[in-house]
Amino acid sequence: MHVVIVGSGVAGVTSARILREKDPKAKISIYTDEKHLYYLRPRLYEVLSGEANPQEIYVFSEQWYEKRGIKVHLNTKVLGLETDKKQLILEDYSRVNYDKVLLANGAHPFIPLIKGVEKIGVFALHSIKDALTIKEYTKKTRKTIIIGGGLLGLEFAVSLRKLGQQVEVVEIFQRLLPRQLDQDGATILKERIETRGIKIVLGVKTEEILGTKTISGISLNSGKELCGNLVIISAGVRSNINLAVEAGIKVEKGVVVDQYLQTSVDDVYAAGDVAEFEERVYGIIPAALEQAKISAINMVGREKHVYKGTTPSTILKIVGIDLTSMGLINPEDPKYEEIKKINEEKGIYKKIVLEQGKIVGAIILGDKKDVTWIRKLMNQQIDVTKYEDFILEDDFDYRKIFS
């Protein structure tokens, strides 16, 4: 069996690894237009700041792929997919036969329709090449404006400060990270980021990028203008659906998959940022990992695993600050109860969301020592009603709940 994987990101490489574990004899080929082996995009800020060179953010070495018999074709763009012939068409118009194919070709940066976006000095950061290009460009700039205050936008802001840039972040929402934080948590995060010399402007939309050929700043819908000679747009991503569209595969926001991660065409699967399951493109690493595993098992065909969706979960360091966000964090229904603890002095914020005494969501910002316990309580659906008044205290002993 020959399994061809389009894309060398987290979903593609994870699927290849599990395919090899499940089928030692399968031929596995990965095709990507990247010139670099699989790396973690959340670590691009390290390349931007100069803290790491490109090879240092690779997840696996060249030898790792060779040892497992996984053939990676770098700098090789896939132009087309002829599903009736079970062939991939490459950019040199050669053809590759497959038995199963996984579309794991990810997403591309979303560039809003902003007047002047084509001017010199406007960038998006989605690859190692982008990071190196922007790093070089900062040698002739002093102030950067980042459009978009998401996870990556904030990391890029800190990296640019390390390069000596003045940095201002503009965010269309009224708070930072609305998918991961509530208002209280976002306020604490904003205060901690601003102590690093980064300015943040919330609730504004960029109307125009100013300047002639080279940028001089931006104008906002509030009427205010910000000066700057480098703009980075970090406004999210959109699935790379063109390959699927041209192949006649069903798409909406992403490539539509069923519970087995198969597309509308037999033997064609999709996983990661390109895949849409039950009208949702997750765009998060936990979903990519889960989808990669299930699609690999189902492509081997000896057993069938069902994908039921991924519970949103974020565990990371954002600008060096620990953040965990799990499950339902901003409930609107009064049936949910919220318990919070704020330590402004230390910049720590904890919150759990309860439904009938059981934890269904949590935010922990600036600390991580209770994360494992809270996740365990959440997964096991243990009633914590009698511990509500002190469960978030620093000295609370979670072991007594399980004893």
N, C-alpha and C positions, 0 to 999 in steps of 0.2 A: 504493500500500500504506500502510495506517495501522498503525503500531506503537505500542501503548500500554504504558507502563512504570509499574508500581505501586511507588513508592518513589523517593526522590531522594538516596539515599546513594551510596557509592562504586560499588557495582555498577550501580545504575540510571543514573547520569550517565555513567559510563564506557561502558556499553553504548550509550547515546544518542549519544555522541561517535563511536563506531566505526560505528554504523548510518549516521550522516550521511556519514562518509568513504566507506563502501561503497555507499551509495545516496543520491545527492544529491536525488532526487525524492521520497523517502518522507516521509510525514507522521509526525512523532514527537511524542508527547504524554506528559508525565510528570505523574502525580497523586500528591500527598503531603499528609498531614495536618500536616506541619511548616509553620510560618510563615516559616521561613528557607530561603534557597537552600542547596545542598549545602555542607556544612562537614565538616572532619575531626574525628570524635569524640575521637581521641587528643589533640586540642588544647583540649578543653573545660576542662582544668585552668587554661589561660591566662585564660579568661573568669572562672572561679571566683576566681582570685587577683587579678583586675583588671588583669592585664598586657595584655589585649586586649579590645576590645569585640566583640560578635557578628559584625559585618561584617568584621572583620579576620581571622577564621578561615574566611571563605568561600573556597572553592577557585577559583570562577569568578565573574565579575561578571554582572550582569543583561544587559549588552551582549553578553557571550560567547554566551549562549543565543540572543539575538535574531539575532545574526550568522549562526548555524548553523540558524536556523529550528526550534529545539527549544522547544516551548511547555511551560512549567512551570506547573502549577496548584497554587499553594500553598494551605494551609488547606482542602484538599479531600479528605475521607475517602472511600475506596472501601468501600461497604457490601457489595457482592456481585459475583459473576462468573457470568454465565449462558453457559456454554461452548457450549451447543447453538445459541444465538442469536448468539454472538460479541459479547456486550455486557457492559460494566461498568455497575454501578449505583452512583451517587454518593449522598452523604448527603442531598441534596435530592430524591432519587429520580429524577433525570434519568438518561438512559442514554447511553452512549458506545459506538459501534460500533468494532470493531477487526478487523484481519486477523491480526495476531499480538499476543500479550501476554507481557510479561516480568514475573514476580513477583520484585521486588527490594525487598520491604517489610521486610527485615531481621529484627531481634530485639528483645526487650524485656528489661528487667532481671529476673533471677531473684531472687525474695524468698523465702528459706527460711522454713519454718514455725517461727517463733520466737514464744514467748509475749510479748505486749505490742508486737508489731510495728506495731500500728495507732496507737500513741500519738503525740502531738504532739512533733515534734523528730526523727522518723525519716524519712530520705530515701533515694532512689536517684538517681544522677546519670547520665543518659543523653542529655540534650538541653541546648541553650542555655537553654531555660526553666528546667530543673532547676538549672543552674549559677547563674543569676541569683537564683533563689529561695533557694538555700542561702547564697549570698554575703550576701544581705540578712539572713537568719536569724542569721548569725554576729555581727551587731552586738549581739545580746543573749545571746551565749554566750561561754564562756571555754575549754571543753575539748570536743574532738571525739573520738569513737571511730569508727574505720573497721572494719567487719566485712568482711574479705577483703583479702589482701595480694597481689593480682594487679597487673598493669601499671598499670591505671587507678587502683586503690586507692592505690598508692604515689605516683602523681603527684598525686592529690587531697590526700594527706597533706602533701606539700611545699607545695602551694598554700595550704592552711589554715594552715600555719606562717607563711607570708608575710602572712596576715591577722591574725596575732597569737594564733592558737589554740594551746593545748596539744593534742598529737595522740598518740593511741595506736592502733596497728593490731593487730588480732587475726586470726590466720590458722589455719585448721583443719589445714593440712598442717604437717609437721615442718620445712619449709624454704620460703623464698620462691621464687616462680616455678618450680614443679617441671616445667613444660612447656618452659621455656627454659634452666634451669640445673641442674647437679648439686649435690651437697652442698657441695663446696669453693667453687664459684662463688657459691652462695647465702649462704654464711657471710661471704664478703668483701663482698657487696652489703649484707647486713644491717648489718655494722659501719660501712660508709660512710654508710648512711642514718641510723643512730643518732647519728652525729657532727653531724647537723643538728637534733638535739633531738627526734627522733621515736622513741617507744618502740614496740617490736615484741614481741608475745607469740605464740609459735608452738605448734602442736600442741594447740590448744584450740577448743572449740565453744561458741558462745553459746547458753545455755539460756533466758535470759529478758531482756527489756528492762524495767528497773526504773522505778518512779515511778507516780504516780497517772494524771492525764491527760497531764502533761508528763513527759518522761523525766528520770531522775536518774542513770542508769548502766546497766550490764549485769552479769549473773551468768554465770559460765563453768562448764563441766562439771568443772573442777578444784576447784570450791568457792570460787574467788576472785571478788571483785566489783570492778569498775572504775567509777569515778565519771565522769560526763560529761553534758552537757545537749544534745548534738547527736550523732546516730548516722547515719552514711552506710553503706548496705549496698552493697558492691561484690563480689557473689558470682557474677559471670558473667551470661550471657544465655541466653534460650531463643528459638527461632525463632518468628516470627509465622505460625502455620499455620492460624489460624481461617478466613481467607478461602478458602484451598485446601480445607479440610475441608468447608465449606458448599457449595463448588462441586463436590464429589465427586471431587476430585483426590487421588491416593494420597499419604499422608503417614506418616511414622514420627516420628523426632525433628524432622525438617524436611520440606520438600516434596521428595519423591523424584524425582530426575532421572536420565536415562540418559546415555550417553557424548556425546550431542549437547546436553545441558542441557535437553532437552525433558521435560516431566512426563508423567504417564500419559494426558494429554489432548492431542490434536493441536493444534498452534499455540499452546500455552501452555508457556512456558519459565520457568525459575527460576535465580537466581544470587545469590551473596553469602550472608549469614548465614541466610537463609531456606532455602537449598538443601541437600539431603542427597544425597551421591553415594557409592555403595558403602558405605552404613551410616555415613557420616561427615559431620558438619556441621563445616566447618573453622573458621569464626569468625575468620579472619585476613584482613588486607587483601590479601596476595599472591594468595590463593585467589579473593577477590572480583574482583580485576582480571582474573585469567586466565579465570574463568567468564564475566565480562561480555563480554570480547572474543570468546570462542568462541560464546556465545549470540547475540551481535549478528550475527556472520558467518553462523550457521546460520539465523537469522530472515530475513536477506536472501535466502538460498536459492540463490545462484548457485554456491556451493561448500559442502562439508561439512567441518567441522573436528571432531576428536575430543578430548574432555577425558579425560585419563588420571589426574587427581588432581594435587595440588599438594604439592611437597616443603616441609615446614614450614621457614620461614625468618623470623627476626625480626632486623631491623636498626633500632635506635632508640636514643634517649637516654631512660633511665629515671632520673628525678630528676636529670637533668643528666649521667648517667654513660653512656658509650657501651656498648651491648650488642649483640653479634651472636650469634645462635644458629641453626645450620643443621643439617638432617638428623638423624641418630641421635646423641643426646647422652648417653643413659643406657643403654648396652647391657648386657644381662644374660648373653648367650651368651659363653662363654670364647674363642670364635674371634676376637673383636674385641680390639684392642690400644688402650690409652689412653695418650696422651702429654700431660703437664701441665707448666705452668710458672707458679709463683705468685710475685708480687712484693708482699708484704704492705705494705711501706713505701709504695709508690705505689698500692696497691689495684688491681693489675692481675692478671687471671687468664686464662690461655690453655690451651686443651685441644683436641686433635684425636683423633678416633676412626678407627682404621685397620682395614680388612678386606683381608687379603692385600696389605698395603703401600699400599693406596689409601685416601684420605680419604673417609669416608662421613658424618662429622659433625664439628662444631666449635663451641666456645664461645670468644668473645673478649670479655672484660669490662674496661672501663676504658681501652680503647685501640681504635684502628680502622685503624692504618696497614697491617696485614697482611691485612685482610679481603679485599680484591680478589684478592690472590694466592691465598689459601687457597680462595676460592670457585672461582677458575679451575682450581686443581688438582683440586678436588672434581668440578666439572662435566666436566673432560676425563679424569677417572679415571686420573691419572698416578701411577705407582708411586714412592713417596718413601722406600722402605725404606732406602736408603743415606744419607738425610739425617735419619733419625729422631732422632739424638742432639743435633742442634743446629738443627732447623727452627724451633723456637719461640724461639730466642735473638733478642734485640733487634736485633743487627747482622747477622742472616742475610740474604743476598742471594738472593732467590727467582729472580732472572733466570737464575742458573746452572742451575736445573732445566730451564728452557725452551730453553737454548742448545744 
